[in-house]
């Protein structure tokens, strides 16, 4: 059941217009948000799940042991799930 008020093509157009060409800006914004706020909730041995990961700016920059990202792209009919495990040596 599709409850979106926009078609897949419309959503692609909206996201392209809204986010294209702003990669460096988004990366800097997330860097500040992680450093100044989210860091207090996540340590390097934690596991993080990023729901609605979008362009994965958060999950790619947060320092933790295991990372999972789930995103939905209107161009496909199913969610994408990514994961990465870091190995820390002390």
Secondary structure as GFF3:
##gff-version 3
##sequence-region A 1 90
A	DSSP	alpha_helix	8	19	.	.	.	ID=ss1
A	DSSP	alpha_helix	23	36	.	.	.	ID=ss2
A	DSSP	three_ten_helix	38	41	.	.	.	ID=ss3
A	DSSP	beta_strand	47	51	.	.	.	ID=ss4
A	DSSP	alpha_helix	57	61	.	.	.	ID=ss5
A	DSSP	beta_strand	66	71	.	.	.	ID=ss6
A	DSSP	beta_strand	80	85	.	.	.	ID=ss7
###
